[in-house]
Amino acid sequence: MYEVIVRWHDLKDDNHQYHIGDIYPREGLKPNKKRIQELSSTSNIRGIPLIKKIEKKVADDGEQESEN
């Protein structure tokens, strides 16, 4: 799962708009590894990373929780 770090429109998903803090991919979308790499690096049309991986961390009770 990835967090949107810059507002952008997905040109490969009917211009779906993502806002800062949104989760990528949206429900129902299954991007391939190449697309994830493109969006999380400078190798996209904007030239800046648009998403970042949400790391999981383990809570004191052993449950996994998302880092936000």
PQR file of N, CA, C, O and H, with PARSE charges and radii, in Angstrom:
ATOM      1  N   MET A   1       0.846  -1.166   0.000 -0.4000 1.5000
ATOM      2  CA  MET A   1       0.000   0.000   0.000 -0.0000 2.0000
ATOM      3  C   MET A   1       0.899   1.239   0.000  0.5500 1.7000
ATOM      4  O   MET A   1       1.989   1.227   0.571 -0.5500 1.4000
ATOM      5  N   TYR A   2       0.430   2.294  -0.641 -0.4000 1.5000
ATOM      6  CA  TYR A   2       1.216   3.520  -0.801 -0.0000 2.0000
ATOM      7  C   TYR A   2       0.386   4.737  -0.410  0.5500 1.7000
ATOM      8  O   TYR A   2      -0.839   4.738  -0.531 -0.5500 1.4000
ATOM      9  H   TYR A   2      -0.456   2.304  -1.104  0.4000 1.0000
ATOM     10  N   GLU A   3       1.075   5.770   0.061 -0.4000 1.5000
ATOM     11  CA  GLU A   3       0.429   7.032   0.412 -0.0000 2.0000
ATOM     12  C   GLU A   3       0.782   8.071  -0.642  0.5500 1.7000
ATOM     13  O   GLU A   3       1.928   8.161  -1.081 -0.5500 1.4000
ATOM     14  H   GLU A   3       2.070   5.769   0.159  0.4000 1.0000
ATOM     15  N   VAL A   4      -0.201   8.843  -1.038 -0.4000 1.5000
ATOM     16  CA  VAL A   4       0.012   9.918  -2.006 -0.0000 2.0000
ATOM     17  C   VAL A   4       0.689  11.079  -1.282  0.5500 1.7000
ATOM     18  O   VAL A   4       0.220  11.519  -0.232 -0.5500 1.4000
ATOM     19  H   VAL A   4      -1.133   8.770  -0.682  0.4000 1.0000
ATOM     20  N   ILE A   5       1.795  11.576  -1.847 -0.4000 1.5000
ATOM     21  CA  ILE A   5       2.539  12.662  -1.205 -0.0000 2.0000
ATOM     22  C   ILE A   5       2.474  13.970  -1.990  0.5500 1.7000
ATOM     23  O   ILE A   5       2.961  15.002  -1.528 -0.5500 1.4000
ATOM     24  H   ILE A   5       2.176  11.219  -2.699  0.4000 1.0000
ATOM     25  N   VAL A   6       1.870  13.923  -3.180 -0.4000 1.5000
ATOM     26  CA  VAL A   6       1.677  15.107  -4.029 -0.0000 2.0000
ATOM     27  C   VAL A   6       0.346  14.935  -4.751  0.5500 1.7000
ATOM     28  O   VAL A   6       0.040  13.840  -5.221 -0.5500 1.4000
ATOM     29  H   VAL A   6       1.475  13.085  -3.556  0.4000 1.0000
ATOM     30  N   ARG A   7      -0.447  15.997  -4.848 -0.4000 1.5000
ATOM     31  CA  ARG A   7      -1.715  15.906  -5.594 -0.0000 2.0000
ATOM     32  C   ARG A   7      -1.415  15.683  -7.072  0.5500 1.7000
ATOM     33  O   ARG A   7      -0.560  16.354  -7.650 -0.5500 1.4000
ATOM     34  H   ARG A   7      -0.198  16.887  -4.467  0.4000 1.0000
ATOM     35  N   TRP A   8      -2.134  14.724  -7.681 -0.4000 1.5000
ATOM     36  CA  TRP A   8      -1.906  14.426  -9.094 -0.0000 2.0000
ATOM     37  C   TRP A   8      -3.106  13.709  -9.687  0.5500 1.7000
ATOM     38  O   TRP A   8      -3.965  13.196  -8.971 -0.5500 1.4000
ATOM     39  H   TRP A   8      -2.828  14.179  -7.211  0.4000 1.0000
ATOM     40  N   HIS A   9      -3.144  13.687 -11.020 -0.4000 1.5000
ATOM     41  CA  HIS A   9      -4.176  12.975 -11.778 -0.0000 2.0000
ATOM     42  C   HIS A   9      -3.514  11.785 -12.454  0.5500 1.7000
ATOM     43  O   HIS A   9      -2.466  11.929 -13.084 -0.5500 1.4000
ATOM     44  H   HIS A   9      -2.446  14.104 -11.602  0.4000 1.0000
ATOM     45  N   ASP A  10      -4.113  10.623 -12.327 -0.4000 1.5000
ATOM     46  CA  ASP A  10      -3.559   9.412 -12.933 -0.0000 2.0000
ATOM     47  C   ASP A  10      -3.976   9.336 -14.397  0.5500 1.7000
ATOM     48  O   ASP A  10      -5.122   9.015 -14.713 -0.5500 1.4000
ATOM     49  H   ASP A  10      -4.963  10.505 -11.815  0.4000 1.0000
ATOM     50  N   LEU A  11      -3.042   9.633 -15.276 -0.4000 1.5000
ATOM     51  CA  LEU A  11      -3.322   9.642 -16.709 -0.0000 2.0000
ATOM     52  C   LEU A  11      -3.602   8.248 -17.255  0.5500 1.7000
ATOM     53  O   LEU A  11      -4.134   8.107 -18.356 -0.5500 1.4000
ATOM     54  H   LEU A  11      -2.111   9.894 -15.020  0.4000 1.0000
ATOM     55  N   LYS A  12      -3.247   7.221 -16.494 -0.4000 1.5000
ATOM     56  CA  LYS A  12      -3.488   5.842 -16.922 -0.0000 2.0000
ATOM     57  C   LYS A  12      -4.707   5.244 -16.230  0.5500 1.7000
ATOM     58  O   LYS A  12      -4.940   4.038 -16.315 -0.5500 1.4000
ATOM     59  H   LYS A  12      -2.814   7.336 -15.600  0.4000 1.0000
ATOM     60  N   ASP A  13      -5.484   6.079 -15.545 -0.4000 1.5000
ATOM     61  CA  ASP A  13      -6.692   5.630 -14.848 -0.0000 2.0000
ATOM     62  C   ASP A  13      -7.794   6.678 -15.017  0.5500 1.7000
ATOM     63  O   ASP A  13      -8.369   7.145 -14.034 -0.5500 1.4000
ATOM     64  H   ASP A  13      -5.295   7.058 -15.476  0.4000 1.0000
ATOM     65  N   ASP A  14      -8.080   7.039 -16.259 -0.4000 1.5000
ATOM     66  CA  ASP A  14      -9.177   7.961 -16.580 -0.0000 2.0000
ATOM     67  C   ASP A  14      -9.087   9.268 -15.793  0.5500 1.7000
ATOM     68  O   ASP A  14     -10.103   9.814 -15.362 -0.5500 1.4000
ATOM     69  H   ASP A  14      -7.613   6.659 -17.057  0.4000 1.0000
ATOM     70  N   ASN A  15      -7.851   9.767 -15.609 -0.4000 1.5000
ATOM     71  CA  ASN A  15      -7.594  11.025 -14.887 -0.0000 2.0000
ATOM     72  C   ASN A  15      -8.100  11.025 -13.447  0.5500 1.7000
ATOM     73  O   ASN A  15      -8.465  12.076 -12.920 -0.5500 1.4000
ATOM     74  H   ASN A  15      -7.026   9.324 -15.958  0.4000 1.0000
ATOM     75  N   HIS A  16      -8.125   9.855 -12.807 -0.4000 1.5000
ATOM     76  CA  HIS A  16      -8.528   9.791 -11.394 -0.0000 2.0000
ATOM     77  C   HIS A  16      -7.625  10.723 -10.589  0.5500 1.7000
ATOM     78  O   HIS A  16      -6.402  10.678 -10.729 -0.5500 1.4000
ATOM     79  H   HIS A  16      -7.828   9.001 -13.235  0.4000 1.0000
ATOM     80  N   GLN A  17      -8.220  11.561  -9.752 -0.4000 1.5000
ATOM     81  CA  GLN A  17      -7.455  12.535  -8.981 -0.0000 2.0000
ATOM     82  C   GLN A  17      -7.100  11.973  -7.613  0.5500 1.7000
ATOM     83  O   GLN A  17      -7.954  11.437  -6.906 -0.5500 1.4000
ATOM     84  H   GLN A  17      -9.213  11.597  -9.639  0.4000 1.0000
ATOM     85  N   TYR A  18      -5.835  12.102  -7.254 -0.4000 1.5000
ATOM     86  CA  TYR A  18      -5.342  11.708  -5.938 -0.0000 2.0000
ATOM     87  C   TYR A  18      -4.932  12.959  -5.180  0.5500 1.7000
ATOM     88  O   TYR A  18      -4.341  13.879  -5.746 -0.5500 1.4000
ATOM     89  H   TYR A  18      -5.142  12.538  -7.828  0.4000 1.0000
ATOM     90  N   HIS A  19      -5.253  12.983  -3.896 -0.4000 1.5000
ATOM     91  CA  HIS A  19      -4.905  14.096  -3.017 -0.0000 2.0000
ATOM     92  C   HIS A  19      -3.868  13.624  -2.006  0.5500 1.7000
ATOM     93  O   HIS A  19      -3.763  12.428  -1.734 -0.5500 1.4000
ATOM     94  H   HIS A  19      -5.733  12.236  -3.436  0.4000 1.0000
ATOM     95  N   ILE A  20      -3.115  14.544  -1.458 -0.4000 1.5000
ATOM     96  CA  ILE A  20      -2.122  14.217  -0.437 -0.0000 2.0000
ATOM     97  C   ILE A  20      -2.809  13.453   0.692  0.5500 1.7000
ATOM     98  O   ILE A  20      -3.846  13.872   1.205 -0.5500 1.4000
ATOM     99  H   ILE A  20      -3.201  15.516  -1.679  0.4000 1.0000
ATOM    100  N   GLY A  21      -2.210  12.327   1.067 -0.4000 1.5000
ATOM    101  CA  GLY A  21      -2.744  11.495   2.139 -0.0000 2.0000
ATOM    102  C   GLY A  21      -3.634  10.362   1.658  0.5500 1.7000
ATOM    103  O   GLY A  21      -3.929   9.446   2.426 -0.5500 1.4000
ATOM    104  H   GLY A  21      -1.367  11.986   0.650  0.4000 1.0000
ATOM    105  N   ASP A  22      -4.071  10.405   0.395 -0.4000 1.5000
ATOM    106  CA  ASP A  22      -4.875   9.306  -0.158 -0.0000 2.0000
ATOM    107  C   ASP A  22      -4.035   8.035  -0.216  0.5500 1.7000
ATOM    108  O   ASP A  22      -2.805   8.085  -0.198 -0.5500 1.4000
ATOM    109  H   ASP A  22      -3.831  11.149  -0.228  0.4000 1.0000
ATOM    110  N   ILE A  23      -4.717   6.906  -0.285 -0.4000 1.5000
ATOM    111  CA  ILE A  23      -4.061   5.617  -0.458 -0.0000 2.0000
ATOM    112  C   ILE A  23      -4.029   5.282  -1.943  0.5500 1.7000
ATOM    113  O   ILE A  23      -5.025   5.434  -2.651 -0.5500 1.4000
ATOM    114  H   ILE A  23      -5.716   6.866  -0.300  0.4000 1.0000
ATOM    115  N   TYR A  24      -2.862   4.823  -2.405 -0.4000 1.5000
ATOM    116  CA  TYR A  24      -2.713   4.356  -3.781 -0.0000 2.0000
ATOM    117  C   TYR A  24      -2.327   2.895  -3.718  0.5500 1.7000
ATOM    118  O   TYR A  24      -1.457   2.535  -2.925 -0.5500 1.4000
ATOM    119  H   TYR A  24      -2.052   4.700  -1.830  0.4000 1.0000
ATOM    120  N   PRO A  25      -2.930   2.048  -4.509 -0.5600 1.5000
ATOM    121  CA  PRO A  25      -3.933   2.334  -5.526  0.2800 2.0000
ATOM    122  C   PRO A  25      -5.328   2.429  -4.919  0.5500 1.7000
ATOM    123  O   PRO A  25      -5.590   1.907  -3.835 -0.5500 1.4000
ATOM    124  N   ARG A  26      -6.198   3.094  -5.629 -0.4000 1.5000
ATOM    125  CA  ARG A  26      -7.587   3.186  -5.188 -0.0000 2.0000
ATOM    126  C   ARG A  26      -8.211   1.794  -5.268  0.5500 1.7000
ATOM    127  O   ARG A  26      -7.674   0.901  -5.923 -0.5500 1.4000
ATOM    128  H   ARG A  26      -5.985   3.518  -6.509  0.4000 1.0000
ATOM    129  N   GLU A  27      -9.339   1.621  -4.601 -0.4000 1.5000
ATOM    130  CA  GLU A  27     -10.036   0.340  -4.621 -0.0000 2.0000
ATOM    131  C   GLU A  27     -10.393  -0.035  -6.058  0.5500 1.7000
ATOM    132  O   GLU A  27     -10.916   0.789  -6.809 -0.5500 1.4000
ATOM    133  H   GLU A  27      -9.775   2.347  -4.069  0.4000 1.0000
ATOM    134  N   GLY A  28     -10.112  -1.265  -6.430 -0.4000 1.5000
ATOM    135  CA  GLY A  28     -10.431  -1.754  -7.763 -0.0000 2.0000
ATOM    136  C   GLY A  28      -9.317  -1.602  -8.780  0.5500 1.7000
ATOM    137  O   GLY A  28      -9.426  -2.130  -9.886 -0.5500 1.4000
ATOM    138  H   GLY A  28      -9.687  -1.934  -5.820  0.4000 1.0000
ATOM    139  N   LEU A  29      -8.243  -0.894  -8.438 -0.4000 1.5000
ATOM    140  CA  LEU A  29      -7.122  -0.694  -9.359 -0.0000 2.0000
ATOM    141  C   LEU A  29      -5.973  -1.604  -8.943  0.5500 1.7000
ATOM    142  O   LEU A  29      -5.627  -1.676  -7.763 -0.5500 1.4000
ATOM    143  H   LEU A  29      -8.154  -0.465  -7.539  0.4000 1.0000
ATOM    144  N   LYS A  30      -5.383  -2.295  -9.908 -0.4000 1.5000
ATOM    145  CA  LYS A  30      -4.258  -3.189  -9.632 -0.0000 2.0000
ATOM    146  C   LYS A  30      -3.088  -2.832 -10.549  0.5500 1.7000
ATOM    147  O   LYS A  30      -2.909  -3.445 -11.601 -0.5500 1.4000
ATOM    148  H   LYS A  30      -5.664  -2.236 -10.867  0.4000 1.0000
ATOM    149  N   PRO A  31      -2.289  -1.836 -10.144 -0.5600 1.5000
ATOM    150  CA  PRO A  31      -1.160  -1.424 -10.983  0.2800 2.0000
ATOM    151  C   PRO A  31      -0.048  -2.475 -10.966  0.5500 1.7000
ATOM    152  O   PRO A  31       0.092  -3.228 -10.001 -0.5500 1.4000
ATOM    153  N   ASN A  32       0.734  -2.518 -12.038 -0.4000 1.5000
ATOM    154  CA  ASN A  32       1.858  -3.449 -12.074 -0.0000 2.0000
ATOM    155  C   ASN A  32       3.080  -2.827 -11.387  0.5500 1.7000
ATOM    156  O   ASN A  32       3.074  -1.645 -11.042 -0.5500 1.4000
ATOM    157  H   ASN A  32       0.621  -1.907 -12.821  0.4000 1.0000
ATOM    158  N   LYS A  33       4.119  -3.635 -11.196 -0.4000 1.5000
ATOM    159  CA  LYS A  33       5.325  -3.170 -10.500 -0.0000 2.0000
ATOM    160  C   LYS A  33       5.986  -1.997 -11.217  0.5500 1.7000
ATOM    161  O   LYS A  33       6.515  -1.089 -10.575 -0.5500 1.4000
ATOM    162  H   LYS A  33       4.124  -4.594 -11.476  0.4000 1.0000
ATOM    163  N   LYS A  34       5.954  -2.017 -12.538 -0.4000 1.5000
ATOM    164  CA  LYS A  34       6.556  -0.928 -13.316 -0.0000 2.0000
ATOM    165  C   LYS A  34       5.847   0.399 -13.022  0.5500 1.7000
ATOM    166  O   LYS A  34       6.500   1.433 -12.887 -0.5500 1.4000
ATOM    167  H   LYS A  34       5.524  -2.754 -13.060  0.4000 1.0000
ATOM    168  N   ARG A  35       4.524   0.372 -12.924 -0.4000 1.5000
ATOM    169  CA  ARG A  35       3.755   1.589 -12.639 -0.0000 2.0000
ATOM    170  C   ARG A  35       4.061   2.100 -11.229  0.5500 1.7000
ATOM    171  O   ARG A  35       4.226   3.304 -11.030 -0.5500 1.4000
ATOM    172  H   ARG A  35       3.993  -0.469 -13.034  0.4000 1.0000
ATOM    173  N   ILE A  36       4.137   1.204 -10.261 -0.4000 1.5000
ATOM    174  CA  ILE A  36       4.482   1.592  -8.887 -0.0000 2.0000
ATOM    175  C   ILE A  36       5.862   2.250  -8.867  0.5500 1.7000
ATOM    176  O   ILE A  36       6.046   3.293  -8.239 -0.5500 1.4000
ATOM    177  H   ILE A  36       4.003   0.226 -10.422  0.4000 1.0000
ATOM    178  N   GLN A  37       6.820   1.646  -9.547 -0.4000 1.5000
ATOM    179  CA  GLN A  37       8.179   2.202  -9.610 -0.0000 2.0000
ATOM    180  C   GLN A  37       8.164   3.591 -10.241  0.5500 1.7000
ATOM    181  O   GLN A  37       8.832   4.508  -9.762 -0.5500 1.4000
ATOM    182  H   GLN A  37       6.671   0.799 -10.057  0.4000 1.0000
ATOM    183  N   GLU A  38       7.404   3.736 -11.311 -0.4000 1.5000
ATOM    184  CA  GLU A  38       7.300   5.022 -12.007 -0.0000 2.0000
ATOM    185  C   GLU A  38       6.755   6.107 -11.071  0.5500 1.7000
ATOM    186  O   GLU A  38       7.292   7.214 -11.021 -0.5500 1.4000
ATOM    187  H   GLU A  38       6.861   2.992 -11.700  0.4000 1.0000
ATOM    188  N   LEU A  39       5.705   5.792 -10.342 -0.4000 1.5000
ATOM    189  CA  LEU A  39       5.055   6.784  -9.483 -0.0000 2.0000
ATOM    190  C   LEU A  39       5.841   7.090  -8.211  0.5500 1.7000
ATOM    191  O   LEU A  39       5.711   8.179  -7.651 -0.5500 1.4000
ATOM    192  H   LEU A  39       5.269   4.894 -10.382  0.4000 1.0000
ATOM    193  N   SER A  40       6.650   6.146  -7.753 -0.4000 1.5000
ATOM    194  CA  SER A  40       7.397   6.359  -6.513 -0.0000 2.0000
ATOM    195  C   SER A  40       8.812   6.892  -6.762  0.5500 1.7000
ATOM    196  O   SER A  40       9.606   7.012  -5.829 -0.5500 1.4000
ATOM    197  H   SER A  40       6.755   5.262  -8.207  0.4000 1.0000
ATOM    198  N   SER A  41       9.119   7.206  -8.004 -0.4000 1.5000
ATOM    199  CA  SER A  41      10.441   7.732  -8.347 -0.0000 2.0000
ATOM    200  C   SER A  41      10.288   9.010  -9.188  0.5500 1.7000
ATOM    201  O   SER A  41       9.192   9.552  -9.330 -0.5500 1.4000
ATOM    202  H   SER A  41       8.474   7.108  -8.762  0.4000 1.0000
ATOM    203  N   THR A  42      11.386   9.461  -9.726 -0.4000 1.5000
ATOM    204  CA  THR A  42      11.348  10.643 -10.597 -0.0000 2.0000
ATOM    205  C   THR A  42      11.109  10.263 -12.054  0.5500 1.7000
ATOM    206  O   THR A  42      11.161  11.121 -12.935 -0.5500 1.4000
ATOM    207  H   THR A  42      12.276   9.021  -9.611  0.4000 1.0000
ATOM    208  N   SER A  43      10.849   8.985 -12.314 -0.4000 1.5000
ATOM    209  CA  SER A  43      10.661   8.486 -13.689 -0.0000 2.0000
ATOM    210  C   SER A  43       9.219   8.588 -14.155  0.5500 1.7000
ATOM    211  O   SER A  43       8.698   7.660 -14.774 -0.5500 1.4000
ATOM    212  H   SER A  43      10.807   8.288 -11.598  0.4000 1.0000
ATOM    213  N   ASN A  44       8.574   9.700 -13.864 -0.4000 1.5000
ATOM    214  CA  ASN A  44       7.202   9.930 -14.315 -0.0000 2.0000
ATOM    215  C   ASN A  44       7.131  11.306 -14.970  0.5500 1.7000
ATOM    216  O   ASN A  44       8.106  12.057 -14.949 -0.5500 1.4000
ATOM    217  H   ASN A  44       8.997  10.454 -13.361  0.4000 1.0000
ATOM    218  N   ILE A  45       6.003  11.630 -15.536 -0.4000 1.5000
ATOM    219  CA  ILE A  45       5.845  12.867 -16.308 -0.0000 2.0000
ATOM    220  C   ILE A  45       6.093  14.132 -15.470  0.5500 1.7000
ATOM    221  O   ILE A  45       6.515  15.155 -16.008 -0.5500 1.4000
ATOM    222  H   ILE A  45       5.211  11.021 -15.553  0.4000 1.0000
ATOM    223  N   ARG A  46       5.831  14.064 -14.147 -0.4000 1.5000
ATOM    224  CA  ARG A  46       6.066  15.217 -13.267 -0.0000 2.0000
ATOM    225  C   ARG A  46       7.528  15.343 -12.849  0.5500 1.7000
ATOM    226  O   ARG A  46       7.987  16.430 -12.498 -0.5500 1.4000
ATOM    227  H   ARG A  46       5.489  13.232 -13.710  0.4000 1.0000
ATOM    228  N   GLY A  47       8.258  14.229 -12.887 -0.4000 1.5000
ATOM    229  CA  GLY A  47       9.668  14.252 -12.520 -0.0000 2.0000
ATOM    230  C   GLY A  47       9.934  14.262 -11.028  0.5500 1.7000
ATOM    231  O   GLY A  47      11.055  14.542 -10.603 -0.5500 1.4000
ATOM    232  H   GLY A  47       7.886  13.345 -13.173  0.4000 1.0000
ATOM    233  N   ILE A  48       8.912  13.958 -10.216 -0.4000 1.5000
ATOM    234  CA  ILE A  48       9.050  13.893  -8.760 -0.0000 2.0000
ATOM    235  C   ILE A  48       8.284  12.673  -8.251  0.5500 1.7000
ATOM    236  O   ILE A  48       7.325  12.242  -8.893 -0.5500 1.4000
ATOM    237  H   ILE A  48       8.001  13.731 -10.562  0.4000 1.0000
ATOM    238  N   PRO A  49       8.689  12.104  -7.101 -0.5600 1.5000
ATOM    239  CA  PRO A  49       7.911  10.998  -6.535  0.2800 2.0000
ATOM    240  C   PRO A  49       6.503  11.476  -6.162  0.5500 1.7000
ATOM    241  O   PRO A  49       6.334  12.555  -5.594 -0.5500 1.4000
ATOM    242  N   LEU A  50       5.502  10.664  -6.488 -0.4000 1.5000
ATOM    243  CA  LEU A  50       4.106  11.012  -6.216 -0.0000 2.0000
ATOM    244  C   LEU A  50       3.509  10.179  -5.092  0.5500 1.7000
ATOM    245  O   LEU A  50       2.521  10.575  -4.473 -0.5500 1.4000
ATOM    246  H   LEU A  50       5.639   9.787  -6.950  0.4000 1.0000
ATOM    247  N   ILE A  51       4.116   9.020  -4.832 -0.4000 1.5000
ATOM    248  CA  ILE A  51       3.638   8.125  -3.780 -0.0000 2.0000
ATOM    249  C   ILE A  51       4.825   7.608  -2.981  0.5500 1.7000
ATOM    250  O   ILE A  51       5.958   7.615  -3.462 -0.5500 1.4000
ATOM    251  H   ILE A  51       4.918   8.699  -5.334  0.4000 1.0000
ATOM    252  N   LYS A  52       4.555   7.156  -1.747 -0.4000 1.5000
ATOM    253  CA  LYS A  52       5.595   6.502  -0.948 -0.0000 2.0000
ATOM    254  C   LYS A  52       4.982   5.283  -0.279  0.5500 1.7000
ATOM    255  O   LYS A  52       3.802   5.276   0.073 -0.5500 1.4000
ATOM    256  H   LYS A  52       3.635   7.150  -1.357  0.4000 1.0000
ATOM    257  N   LYS A  53       5.798   4.255  -0.111 -0.4000 1.5000
ATOM    258  CA  LYS A  53       5.339   3.013   0.497 -0.0000 2.0000
ATOM    259  C   LYS A  53       4.989   3.262   1.955  0.5500 1.7000
ATOM    260  O   LYS A  53       5.724   3.944   2.670 -0.5500 1.4000
ATOM    261  H   LYS A  53       6.756   4.261  -0.397  0.4000 1.0000
ATOM    262  N   ILE A  54       3.873   2.712   2.390 -0.4000 1.5000
ATOM    263  CA  ILE A  54       3.474   2.786   3.794 -0.0000 2.0000
ATOM    264  C   ILE A  54       4.096   1.585   4.485  0.5500 1.7000
ATOM    265  O   ILE A  54       3.753   0.439   4.193 -0.5500 1.4000
ATOM    266  H   ILE A  54       3.276   2.158   1.810  0.4000 1.0000
ATOM    267  N   GLU A  55       5.005   1.857   5.395 -0.4000 1.5000
ATOM    268  CA  GLU A  55       5.692   0.793   6.122 -0.0000 2.0000
ATOM    269  C   GLU A  55       4.810   0.303   7.259  0.5500 1.7000
ATOM    270  O   GLU A  55       4.115   1.084   7.910 -0.5500 1.4000
ATOM    271  H   GLU A  55       5.284   2.788   5.631  0.4000 1.0000
ATOM    272  N   LYS A  56       4.850  -0.985   7.481 -0.4000 1.5000
ATOM    273  CA  LYS A  56       4.121  -1.575   8.606 -0.0000 2.0000
ATOM    274  C   LYS A  56       5.072  -1.648   9.787  0.5500 1.7000
ATOM    275  O   LYS A  56       6.243  -1.991   9.623 -0.5500 1.4000
ATOM    276  H   LYS A  56       5.415  -1.619   6.952  0.4000 1.0000
ATOM    277  N   LYS A  57       4.584  -1.332  10.964 -0.4000 1.5000
ATOM    278  CA  LYS A  57       5.395  -1.507  12.158 -0.0000 2.0000
ATOM    279  C   LYS A  57       4.593  -2.330  13.154  0.5500 1.7000
ATOM    280  O   LYS A  57       3.363  -2.323  13.127 -0.5500 1.4000
ATOM    281  H   LYS A  57       3.633  -1.054  11.098  0.4000 1.0000
ATOM    282  N   VAL A  58       5.282  -3.028  14.017 -0.4000 1.5000
ATOM    283  CA  VAL A  58       4.623  -3.902  14.980 -0.0000 2.0000
ATOM    284  C   VAL A  58       4.390  -3.125  16.264  0.5500 1.7000
ATOM    285  O   VAL A  58       5.312  -2.520  16.812 -0.5500 1.4000
ATOM    286  H   VAL A  58       6.282  -3.034  14.039  0.4000 1.0000
ATOM    287  N   ALA A  59       3.148  -3.148  16.741 -0.4000 1.5000
ATOM    288  CA  ALA A  59       2.786  -2.472  17.986 -0.0000 2.0000
ATOM    289  C   ALA A  59       3.253  -3.313  19.173  0.5500 1.7000
ATOM    290  O   ALA A  59       3.665  -4.460  19.000 -0.5500 1.4000
ATOM    291  H   ALA A  59       2.399  -3.640  16.296  0.4000 1.0000
ATOM    292  N   ASP A  60       3.189  -2.750  20.364 -0.4000 1.5000
ATOM    293  CA  ASP A  60       3.612  -3.452  21.574 -0.0000 2.0000
ATOM    294  C   ASP A  60       2.861  -4.758  21.786  0.5500 1.7000
ATOM    295  O   ASP A  60       3.409  -5.704  22.353 -0.5500 1.4000
ATOM    296  H   ASP A  60       2.855  -1.818  20.505  0.4000 1.0000
ATOM    297  N   ASP A  61       1.609  -4.817  21.334 -0.4000 1.5000
ATOM    298  CA  ASP A  61       0.805  -6.026  21.529 -0.0000 2.0000
ATOM    299  C   ASP A  61       1.017  -7.049  20.416  0.5500 1.7000
ATOM    300  O   ASP A  61       0.313  -8.057  20.361 -0.5500 1.4000
ATOM    301  H   ASP A  61       1.164  -4.049  20.874  0.4000 1.0000
ATOM    302  N   GLY A  62       1.985  -6.799  19.524 -0.4000 1.5000
ATOM    303  CA  GLY A  62       2.287  -7.732  18.447 -0.0000 2.0000
ATOM    304  C   GLY A  62       1.456  -7.536  17.201  0.5500 1.7000
ATOM    305  O   GLY A  62       1.706  -8.195  16.192 -0.5500 1.4000
ATOM    306  H   GLY A  62       2.557  -5.980  19.569  0.4000 1.0000
ATOM    307  N   GLU A  63       0.475  -6.652  17.237 -0.4000 1.5000
ATOM    308  CA  GLU A  63      -0.370  -6.369  16.080 -0.0000 2.0000
ATOM    309  C   GLU A  63       0.378  -5.453  15.122  0.5500 1.7000
ATOM    310  O   GLU A  63       1.133  -4.579  15.549 -0.5500 1.4000
ATOM    311  H   GLU A  63       0.271  -6.116  18.057  0.4000 1.0000
ATOM    312  N   GLN A  64       0.165  -5.657  13.824 -0.4000 1.5000
ATOM    313  CA  GLN A  64       0.756  -4.754  12.841 -0.0000 2.0000
ATOM    314  C   GLN A  64      -0.129  -3.530  12.700  0.5500 1.7000
ATOM    315  O   GLN A  64      -1.356  -3.629  12.721 -0.5500 1.4000
ATOM    316  H   GLN A  64      -0.448  -6.367  13.478  0.4000 1.0000
ATOM    317  N   GLU A  65       0.500  -2.387  12.558 -0.4000 1.5000
ATOM    318  CA  GLU A  65      -0.259  -1.163  12.321 -0.0000 2.0000
ATOM    319  C   GLU A  65       0.447  -0.361  11.248  0.5500 1.7000
ATOM    320  O   GLU A  65       1.655  -0.489  11.051 -0.5500 1.4000
ATOM    321  H   GLU A  65       1.496  -2.307  12.542  0.4000 1.0000
ATOM    322  N   SER A  66      -0.318   0.466  10.558 -0.4000 1.5000
ATOM    323  CA  SER A  66       0.244   1.295   9.500 -0.0000 2.0000
ATOM    324  C   SER A  66       0.898   2.510  10.101  0.5500 1.7000
ATOM    325  O   SER A  66       0.431   3.057  11.099 -0.5500 1.4000
ATOM    326  H   SER A  66      -1.299   0.570  10.718  0.4000 1.0000
ATOM    327  N   GLU A  67       1.989   2.929   9.482 -0.4000 1.5000
ATOM    328  CA  GLU A  67       2.654   4.154   9.902 -0.0000 2.0000
ATOM    329  C   GLU A  67       2.135   5.291   9.058  0.5500 1.7000
ATOM    330  O   GLU A  67       2.313   5.275   7.840 -0.5500 1.4000
ATOM    331  H   GLU A  67       2.368   2.484   8.671  0.4000 1.0000
ATOM    332  N   ASN A  68       1.504   6.270   9.655 -0.4000 1.5000
ATOM    333  CA  ASN A  68       0.982   7.440   8.934 -0.0000 2.0000
ATOM    334  C   ASN A  68       1.467   8.688   9.570  0.5500 1.7000
ATOM    335  O   ASN A  68       1.139   9.782   9.112 -0.5500 1.4000
ATOM    336  H   ASN A  68       1.359   6.283  10.644  0.4000 1.0000
TER
END
